[in-house]
Amino acid sequence: MVNFWSHLNEEAVISILVVDVGSSSVRALVVRPDGSVAARHQAGAPANVPFPGLVEIDAKATAAAIVEVAEACLSQVGGVDAVGIANQRGSTVVWDAATGEPIGPALSWQDLRTVGTCLELQGEGLRLAPNEAATKAAWLLDNFDPARQREVRLGTLDTWAAWVLSKGELHVTDPSNAGVSGLLPTEDVLGGRAALAWDPVRLERLRIPASALARIADTGGELGPASALRGAPPIYALIGDQQASLIGQGCVKPGDAKATFGTGAFLDVNIGGAPPAFGAHAKRGERGCLPVVGWQLDGSLVWGVEGLMLSAGTALQWLVDDLQVLASAAQSAEVASQCEDTGDVMFVPALMGIGTPQWDFGARSVLVGMSTGSGRPQVVRAVLRGVAQRGADLLEAARSDSGYPIAELRVDGGMSQNPVFVQELADACQVPVAVSAEVEATALGAAFVAGSCAGTWSSLQEAAALATPLAVVEPGSDSHRSRWAEALSRSLRWYPELSELDF
């Protein structure tokens, strides 16, 4: 394709701008054809917690941050040939179609205000989860347009970013985001080539106007110009964060697996063009993994299974903010290295419950095995070990629900930079752990999708081959799995009434 900026710089290379929209910040990166990052900028877009369980996002501030970081990157590199958008999934925005003004706060995926609605719908045979977009959109409409008289648009953060960057010309999403919205009829999601459409039954029950919903396009392909940016480079990709991280770590073959350790943690396995054996219609597999659409290119779906940990980096932040035994999460490796072992101290990271495989929202963290001699280093190392052991739980569940042996685990996210944690993870999983050279592989994955469609690379496989690990950590001999199982059993069903909840 013709490089818009070639008249300014005869040596310009084809490059991709990625905007990665999270719940609390927005990042932008420019990726070159060799996979290197030529520019990087970040702006805060912090969530607001007006009450425990309610998590709101300022959509206008997020929009401003999207343009700000994108323009900062363009100022640094001079221009790009394609734009990719990655996003944290589930967070929901509703806005006025004419003015582009949000009609209320955006609701984060973490927001739990629709738990009661989800339980009510379960009684009607409609299973929706509060972290999905469906009931969030209905709540926003019920509270800010109860008569459904306004002409509105709604979407997840990928859709909002595309609207902002195109100055309202694009109202679009992709299957990786639509597939976890709760608004698709499961009978339409059949694997292979599929024409996905919003479920009229769910829309009617939730009183969501079909006109408010975005068009579902392929994950990669030219969508339209990002006219809010200099040069109006074309947008070529929309993809959810965990699926983007899968690609960004080179996991484009069936059986490839990655884990992202951030605030929580997600382990995803590429299983190819067919839904998992437990079926696309099942809410979860026998071992608690979710069926997810990985991406869709040229109308063909790639599927995955996903395991979820509710507390990962949150546990380290708990040591900083609440126990005040660390000055920062980054200090954890140094402190944990002051002891060779925990002395049988075990910590279960269940600050908000347990996800895969138990899905026990009433579970809570426990710290057990303390004795004389158990001090700060042992406690910090126990927290790192607990997150690593939960990672091994996700791996075992993913092996069972995907049907793949998973002989190596690739990792990214903030905790992947902690050498003590990575070694504990390798020990717990008993497989080599390959550490991503790019901490935020999400953005790299969105760049690979956009660039492979725009002509930077001939295929997604060629692009993903650039994702070589920074290091590969081999497992040691002691996995501590039996003691972990004992500690875990003590954390379950601490609040039995919450343990009964299931979405």
C-alpha positions as CSV (number, residue, x, y, z in Angstrom):
1,M,0.0,0.0,0.0
2,V,1.1,3.6,-0.5
3,N,2.7,5.2,2.5
4,F,1.0,8.6,3.1
5,W,4.2,9.9,4.7
6,S,6.6,8.8,2.0
7,H,6.8,12.4,0.6
8,L,8.1,13.5,3.9
9,N,10.6,10.8,4.4
10,E,11.9,8.7,1.5
11,E,13.3,6.1,4.0
12,A,10.0,5.8,6.0
13,V,9.0,2.2,6.8
14,I,5.6,0.7,7.0
15,S,4.6,0.9,10.7
16,I,1.5,0.4,12.8
17,L,0.0,2.5,15.5
18,V,-1.7,0.6,18.3
19,V,-4.1,2.1,20.8
20,D,-4.6,-0.2,23.8
21,V,-7.6,1.0,25.9
22,G,-7.6,-0.4,29.4
23,S,-9.8,0.3,32.4
24,S,-7.5,2.7,34.1
25,S,-5.1,3.8,31.4
26,V,-4.7,4.2,27.6
27,R,-1.4,3.2,25.9
28,A,-0.2,3.8,22.4
29,L,2.7,2.1,20.6
30,V,4.2,2.3,17.2
31,V,5.4,-1.1,15.9
32,R,7.9,-1.5,13.1
33,P,8.1,-4.4,10.6
34,D,10.8,-6.1,12.7
35,G,8.5,-6.1,15.7
36,S,10.4,-3.4,17.5
37,V,8.6,-0.6,19.3
38,A,9.5,2.8,17.9
39,A,7.3,5.0,20.2
40,R,5.4,4.5,23.4
41,H,3.1,6.8,25.3
42,Q,0.6,6.3,28.1
43,A,-2.1,8.4,29.8
44,G,-4.2,7.7,32.9
45,A,-7.9,7.2,32.6
46,P,-8.6,6.1,36.2
47,A,-11.7,4.3,37.2
48,N,-14.0,5.7,39.9
49,V,-15.3,3.5,42.7
50,P,-18.3,5.4,44.3
51,F,-19.2,2.4,46.4
52,P,-17.7,-1.1,46.8
53,G,-18.7,-3.2,43.8
54,L,-19.4,-0.2,41.6
55,V,-16.6,0.7,39.2
56,E,-17.2,3.5,36.7
57,I,-15.0,4.9,33.8
58,D,-15.1,8.5,32.5
59,A,-15.6,7.8,28.8
60,K,-14.9,11.4,27.9
61,A,-11.5,11.3,29.7
62,T,-10.8,8.0,28.0
63,A,-11.6,9.5,24.6
64,A,-9.3,12.4,25.3
65,A,-6.5,10.0,26.4
66,I,-6.9,7.9,23.2
67,V,-6.3,10.9,21.0
68,E,-3.5,12.3,23.2
69,V,-1.4,9.2,23.3
70,A,-1.9,8.4,19.6
71,E,-0.9,12.0,18.6
72,A,2.1,11.8,20.9
73,C,3.3,8.7,19.1
74,L,2.7,10.2,15.7
75,S,4.6,13.3,16.7
76,Q,7.6,11.1,17.5
77,V,7.6,8.9,14.4
78,G,6.1,11.2,11.8
79,G,3.3,8.9,10.6
80,V,2.0,5.4,10.3
81,D,0.3,3.2,7.7
82,A,-2.3,1.4,9.8
83,V,-4.0,1.6,13.2
84,G,-4.9,-1.3,15.5
85,I,-7.2,-1.1,18.5
86,A,-6.9,-3.4,21.5
87,N,-9.1,-3.1,24.5
88,Q,-10.0,-4.5,27.9
89,R,-13.2,-6.5,27.3
90,G,-16.6,-6.0,28.8
91,S,-16.5,-2.4,29.9
92,T,-19.5,-0.6,28.3
93,V,-20.3,2.9,27.0
94,V,-23.6,4.3,25.9
95,W,-23.5,7.7,24.0
96,D,-25.7,10.1,22.1
97,A,-25.5,9.3,18.4
98,A,-25.6,13.0,17.3
99,T,-23.3,14.6,19.8
100,G,-21.0,11.7,20.7
101,E,-21.5,12.6,24.4
102,P,-21.8,9.7,26.8
103,I,-25.2,9.6,28.5
104,G,-23.8,8.3,31.8
105,P,-20.7,6.8,33.2
106,A,-19.1,3.9,31.4
107,L,-19.3,0.8,33.5
108,S,-16.2,-1.2,34.0
109,W,-16.1,-5.0,33.5
110,Q,-15.5,-5.1,37.3
111,D,-18.7,-3.3,38.1
112,L,-21.2,-5.6,39.9
113,R,-24.3,-3.5,40.1
114,T,-26.2,-5.8,37.7
115,V,-25.7,-9.0,39.8
116,G,-29.4,-8.9,40.9
117,T,-30.5,-8.6,37.3
118,C,-28.3,-11.5,36.2
119,L,-29.8,-13.7,38.9
120,E,-33.4,-12.7,37.9
121,L,-32.6,-13.5,34.3
122,Q,-31.2,-16.9,35.3
123,G,-34.7,-17.7,36.7
124,E,-36.0,-17.0,33.2
125,G,-33.5,-19.4,31.6
126,L,-31.2,-16.6,30.3
127,R,-27.7,-16.9,31.6
128,L,-25.7,-13.6,31.7
129,A,-22.8,-12.6,33.8
130,P,-22.3,-9.1,35.4
131,N,-18.9,-8.8,33.8
132,E,-20.5,-9.0,30.3
133,A,-21.7,-5.9,28.4
134,A,-25.4,-7.0,28.1
135,T,-26.8,-6.1,31.5
136,K,-24.4,-3.1,31.8
137,A,-25.9,-1.6,28.6
138,A,-29.4,-2.3,29.8
139,W,-28.7,-0.6,33.2
140,L,-27.3,2.5,31.5
141,L,-30.4,2.7,29.2
142,D,-32.8,2.1,32.1
143,N,-31.2,4.9,34.1
144,F,-30.5,7.5,31.5
145,D,-33.0,6.8,28.7
146,P,-35.8,4.8,30.4
147,A,-38.3,5.6,27.7
148,R,-35.9,4.6,25.0
149,Q,-36.6,7.9,23.2
150,R,-33.0,9.0,22.5
151,E,-31.0,8.0,19.5
152,V,-28.0,6.3,21.1
153,R,-25.0,4.1,20.3
154,L,-23.5,1.6,22.6
155,G,-20.4,-0.6,22.7
156,T,-17.4,-1.9,24.5
157,L,-14.1,0.1,24.6
158,D,-13.0,-1.1,21.1
159,T,-16.2,0.4,19.6
160,W,-15.8,3.6,21.6
161,A,-12.2,4.0,20.5
162,A,-13.1,3.4,16.8
163,W,-15.9,6.0,17.1
164,V,-13.6,8.5,18.7
165,L,-10.7,8.0,16.2
166,S,-13.1,8.1,13.2
167,K,-14.9,11.2,14.5
168,G,-18.2,9.2,14.6
169,E,-17.9,7.5,11.2
170,L,-17.3,4.0,12.5
171,H,-19.6,2.1,14.8
172,V,-18.1,-1.3,14.8
173,T,-16.8,-4.2,16.9
174,D,-15.3,-7.6,16.3
175,P,-16.1,-11.2,17.3
176,S,-13.4,-11.3,20.0
177,N,-15.4,-8.6,21.8
178,A,-18.9,-9.5,20.7
179,G,-18.3,-13.1,21.8
180,V,-18.0,-12.1,25.4
181,S,-20.8,-9.4,25.4
182,G,-23.6,-11.8,26.3
183,L,-25.6,-10.5,23.3
184,L,-24.8,-13.1,20.7
185,P,-27.2,-16.1,20.2
186,T,-25.0,-19.1,20.8
187,E,-26.5,-21.0,17.8
188,D,-24.9,-18.4,15.5
189,V,-21.4,-19.1,16.9
190,L,-20.6,-22.4,15.1
191,G,-16.9,-22.2,14.3
192,G,-15.4,-22.0,10.8
193,R,-17.1,-19.4,8.7
194,A,-19.9,-17.7,10.6
195,A,-22.1,-14.7,10.1
196,L,-22.5,-13.3,13.7
197,A,-25.5,-11.3,14.5
198,W,-27.0,-9.9,17.7
199,D,-29.6,-11.9,19.4
200,P,-33.1,-10.4,19.0
201,V,-34.4,-12.3,22.0
202,R,-31.9,-10.9,24.4
203,L,-32.2,-7.4,22.9
204,E,-36.0,-7.5,23.4
205,R,-35.7,-8.8,27.0
206,L,-33.2,-6.1,28.0
207,R,-34.9,-3.4,25.9
208,I,-31.8,-2.7,23.9
209,P,-32.5,-1.1,20.5
210,A,-30.9,-3.0,17.7
211,S,-30.0,0.4,16.1
212,A,-27.8,1.2,19.1
213,L,-25.5,-1.8,18.5
214,A,-22.3,-1.9,16.4
215,R,-21.7,-3.8,13.2
216,I,-19.7,-7.0,13.8
217,A,-16.7,-7.0,11.4
218,D,-13.7,-9.2,11.0
219,T,-11.0,-8.7,13.7
220,G,-8.6,-7.6,10.9
221,G,-9.4,-5.7,7.7
222,E,-9.6,-2.1,6.6
223,L,-12.5,-0.4,8.5
224,G,-12.1,3.3,7.7
225,P,-9.9,6.3,8.4
226,A,-8.8,7.4,11.9
227,S,-9.7,11.0,10.8
228,A,-9.1,12.3,14.4
229,L,-5.4,11.8,13.8
230,R,-3.0,13.5,11.5
231,G,-2.9,11.9,8.1
232,A,-6.1,9.9,8.9
233,P,-4.3,6.5,8.8
234,P,-6.8,3.6,8.2
235,I,-8.0,1.4,11.1
236,Y,-7.2,-2.2,10.3
237,A,-7.8,-4.1,13.6
238,L,-10.1,-4.4,16.6
239,I,-9.3,-7.1,19.1
240,G,-9.9,-7.9,22.8
241,D,-6.9,-7.7,25.1
242,Q,-6.5,-11.4,26.0
243,Q,-6.9,-12.6,22.4
244,A,-4.4,-9.9,21.3
245,S,-1.9,-11.0,23.9
246,L,-2.3,-14.6,22.6
247,I,-1.2,-13.3,19.1
248,G,1.4,-10.9,20.6
249,Q,3.1,-13.9,22.2
250,G,3.1,-15.8,19.0
251,C,0.4,-18.3,20.0
252,V,-1.2,-18.7,16.5
253,K,-1.1,-22.5,16.3
254,P,-3.6,-24.9,18.0
255,G,-2.1,-25.9,21.4
256,D,-0.2,-22.7,21.9
257,A,-0.9,-21.1,25.3
258,K,-0.1,-17.9,27.1
259,A,-0.9,-16.3,30.5
260,T,-1.1,-12.6,31.3
261,F,-0.4,-11.7,34.9
262,G,-1.8,-8.3,35.7
263,T,-4.3,-7.2,38.3
264,G,-5.9,-10.6,37.6
265,A,-4.6,-13.2,35.3
266,F,-5.9,-14.9,32.2
267,L,-4.6,-18.1,30.6
268,D,-5.7,-18.7,27.0
269,V,-5.1,-21.6,24.7
270,N,-5.5,-21.5,20.9
271,I,-7.6,-24.5,19.9
272,G,-8.0,-23.7,16.2
273,G,-11.1,-23.5,14.0
274,A,-13.6,-25.5,16.0
275,P,-15.3,-24.8,19.3
276,P,-14.0,-26.6,22.4
277,A,-15.2,-30.2,22.9
278,F,-17.5,-29.1,25.7
279,G,-19.4,-27.0,23.1
280,A,-19.8,-23.4,22.1
281,H,-23.1,-23.3,23.9
282,A,-21.7,-24.3,27.3
283,K,-21.0,-21.5,29.8
284,R,-17.9,-23.3,31.0
285,G,-16.0,-26.6,30.6
286,E,-15.9,-29.3,33.2
287,R,-12.7,-27.7,34.7
288,G,-14.1,-24.2,34.7
289,C,-12.5,-22.7,31.5
290,L,-14.6,-20.4,29.2
291,P,-15.0,-20.9,25.5
292,V,-13.9,-17.7,23.7
293,V,-13.6,-16.5,20.1
294,G,-9.9,-15.8,19.5
295,W,-10.3,-13.8,16.4
296,Q,-11.9,-13.8,12.9
297,L,-10.1,-13.2,9.7
298,D,-11.7,-13.6,6.2
299,G,-14.8,-14.8,7.9
300,S,-13.1,-17.8,9.6
301,L,-13.1,-18.0,13.4
302,V,-10.2,-19.2,15.6
303,W,-11.4,-20.5,19.0
304,G,-9.8,-20.6,22.4
305,V,-10.4,-21.6,26.0
306,E,-9.7,-19.3,28.8
307,G,-9.0,-19.7,32.5
308,L,-9.4,-16.8,34.8
309,M,-7.7,-15.8,38.1
310,L,-9.5,-13.0,40.0
311,S,-6.5,-11.9,42.1
312,A,-2.9,-11.8,40.9
313,G,-1.1,-8.4,41.0
314,T,-3.9,-7.4,43.3
315,A,-2.3,-9.6,46.0
316,L,1.0,-7.8,45.7
317,Q,-0.8,-4.5,45.9
318,W,-2.5,-5.7,49.0
319,L,1.0,-6.1,50.5
320,V,1.7,-2.5,49.6
321,D,-1.5,-0.7,50.4
322,D,-3.0,-2.7,53.3
323,L,-0.3,-4.7,55.0
324,Q,2.3,-2.0,54.1
325,V,5.1,-4.6,54.1
326,L,6.3,-3.4,50.7
327,A,7.0,0.1,49.4
328,S,5.9,-1.0,45.9
329,A,4.9,-4.2,44.1
330,A,8.3,-4.0,42.2
331,Q,10.1,-4.5,45.5
332,S,8.6,-8.0,46.0
333,A,11.3,-9.8,44.1
334,E,14.1,-8.3,46.2
335,V,12.3,-9.0,49.5
336,A,11.3,-12.6,48.5
337,S,14.9,-13.3,47.4
338,Q,16.0,-12.8,51.1
339,C,14.7,-16.4,51.8
340,E,15.3,-19.5,49.9
341,D,11.9,-20.9,50.7
342,T,8.7,-19.9,52.6
343,G,9.2,-22.3,55.4
344,D,5.9,-24.0,54.5
345,V,4.0,-20.7,54.7
346,M,1.3,-20.7,52.0
347,F,-0.9,-17.9,50.8
348,V,-4.1,-18.3,48.7
349,P,-4.8,-15.3,46.5
350,A,-8.6,-15.1,46.8
351,L,-9.2,-11.5,47.7
352,M,-12.3,-11.4,45.5
353,G,-13.0,-15.1,45.3
354,I,-11.7,-17.9,43.1
355,G,-12.2,-18.2,39.4
356,T,-11.2,-21.2,37.3
357,P,-11.5,-24.0,38.1
358,Q,-13.8,-23.8,41.3
359,W,-15.6,-20.5,40.5
360,D,-16.3,-19.8,44.2
361,F,-17.2,-16.2,44.7
362,G,-17.3,-16.8,48.5
363,A,-13.7,-18.0,48.8
364,R,-11.3,-15.6,50.5
365,S,-7.6,-15.4,50.9
366,V,-5.8,-17.4,53.7
367,L,-2.2,-17.2,55.0
368,V,-1.3,-20.4,56.7
369,G,1.7,-22.2,58.1
370,M,3.1,-19.2,60.1
371,S,5.4,-20.0,62.9
372,T,8.4,-18.5,64.8
373,G,10.8,-17.5,62.1
374,S,8.1,-16.6,59.5
375,G,8.9,-13.0,58.6
376,R,8.5,-10.5,55.9
377,P,10.5,-12.4,53.2
378,Q,8.6,-15.6,53.8
379,V,5.2,-13.8,53.6
380,V,6.1,-12.0,50.4
381,R,7.5,-15.1,48.8
382,A,4.3,-17.0,49.9
383,V,2.2,-14.4,48.0
384,L,4.2,-14.9,44.8
385,R,4.1,-18.6,45.3
386,G,0.3,-18.5,45.8
387,V,-0.2,-16.6,42.5
388,A,2.1,-19.1,40.8
389,Q,0.1,-22.0,42.2
390,R,-3.1,-20.5,40.9
391,G,-1.4,-20.2,37.6
392,A,-0.7,-24.0,37.7
393,D,-4.4,-24.5,38.5
394,L,-5.4,-22.6,35.4
395,L,-2.9,-24.6,33.3
396,E,-4.3,-27.9,34.5
397,A,-7.8,-26.8,33.9
398,A,-6.9,-25.6,30.4
399,R,-5.2,-28.8,29.5
400,S,-8.4,-30.7,30.4
401,D,-10.9,-28.4,28.8
402,S,-8.8,-27.8,25.6
403,G,-7.6,-31.3,25.1
404,Y,-4.0,-30.0,24.4
405,P,-1.0,-31.1,26.6
406,I,0.5,-27.5,26.7
407,A,4.2,-28.3,27.1
408,E,5.3,-24.6,27.4
409,L,3.6,-21.5,28.8
410,R,4.3,-18.0,27.5
411,V,3.8,-15.1,29.9
412,D,3.4,-11.4,29.8
413,G,2.0,-8.7,32.1
414,G,3.6,-6.8,34.9
415,M,4.3,-9.9,37.1
416,S,6.2,-11.5,34.2
417,Q,9.1,-9.1,35.1
418,N,9.5,-10.6,38.5
419,P,12.2,-13.4,38.3
420,V,11.2,-15.0,41.7
421,F,7.6,-15.2,40.5
422,V,8.4,-16.6,37.1
423,Q,10.6,-19.3,38.7
424,E,7.8,-20.2,41.1
425,L,5.4,-20.4,38.2
426,A,7.7,-22.7,36.3
427,D,8.1,-24.9,39.4
428,A,4.3,-25.0,40.0
429,C,3.4,-25.7,36.4
430,Q,6.4,-28.1,35.8
431,V,6.8,-26.7,32.2
432,P,9.2,-24.2,30.8
433,V,7.9,-20.6,31.1
434,A,8.8,-18.3,28.2
435,V,8.8,-14.6,29.2
436,S,7.6,-12.1,26.6
437,A,10.2,-9.5,25.5
438,E,7.3,-7.0,25.4
439,V,5.6,-6.7,28.8
440,E,2.3,-5.6,27.2
441,A,2.0,-8.2,24.5
442,T,-1.6,-7.1,23.9
443,A,-0.5,-4.1,21.9
444,L,1.9,-6.2,19.9
445,G,-0.8,-8.6,19.0
446,A,-3.1,-5.9,17.7
447,A,-0.2,-4.6,15.6
448,F,0.4,-8.0,14.2
449,V,-3.3,-8.3,13.1
450,A,-3.4,-4.8,11.6
451,G,-0.1,-5.2,9.9
452,S,-0.8,-8.6,8.4
453,C,-4.0,-7.2,6.9
454,A,-2.4,-3.9,5.7
455,G,0.6,-5.6,4.0
456,T,3.3,-5.1,6.6
457,W,3.6,-8.8,6.9
458,S,2.3,-11.5,4.4
459,S,0.4,-13.4,7.1
460,L,-0.4,-13.4,10.8
461,Q,1.9,-16.3,11.1
462,E,4.8,-14.3,9.7
463,A,4.1,-11.4,12.1
464,A,3.7,-13.7,15.1
465,A,7.0,-15.3,14.4
466,L,8.7,-12.1,15.5
467,A,7.5,-12.7,19.1
468,T,10.6,-14.3,20.4
469,P,10.8,-14.6,24.2
470,L,13.2,-12.6,26.4
471,A,14.0,-15.7,28.4
472,V,12.9,-19.3,29.0
473,V,12.8,-20.4,32.6
474,E,13.0,-24.1,33.3
475,P,11.1,-25.7,36.1
476,G,12.8,-27.0,39.3
477,S,11.9,-30.2,41.1
478,D,9.7,-29.0,44.0
479,S,6.2,-27.9,42.9
480,H,4.6,-27.7,46.4
481,R,1.3,-28.8,44.8
482,S,0.2,-31.1,47.7
483,R,0.6,-28.3,50.3
484,W,-1.1,-25.9,48.0
485,A,-4.1,-28.1,47.7
486,E,-4.4,-28.2,51.5
487,A,-4.2,-24.4,51.8
488,L,-6.7,-23.9,49.0
489,S,-9.3,-26.1,50.6
490,R,-9.2,-23.8,53.7
491,S,-10.1,-20.7,51.6
492,L,-13.2,-22.1,49.8
493,R,-16.8,-21.3,50.8
494,W,-15.8,-18.7,53.5
495,Y,-19.0,-16.9,52.6
496,P,-21.4,-19.7,51.7
497,E,-24.1,-17.4,50.4
498,L,-21.6,-15.9,47.9
499,S,-20.4,-19.4,47.0
500,E,-23.8,-20.2,45.8
501,L,-23.7,-17.6,43.1
502,D,-22.9,-18.8,39.6
503,F,-23.0,-16.9,36.4
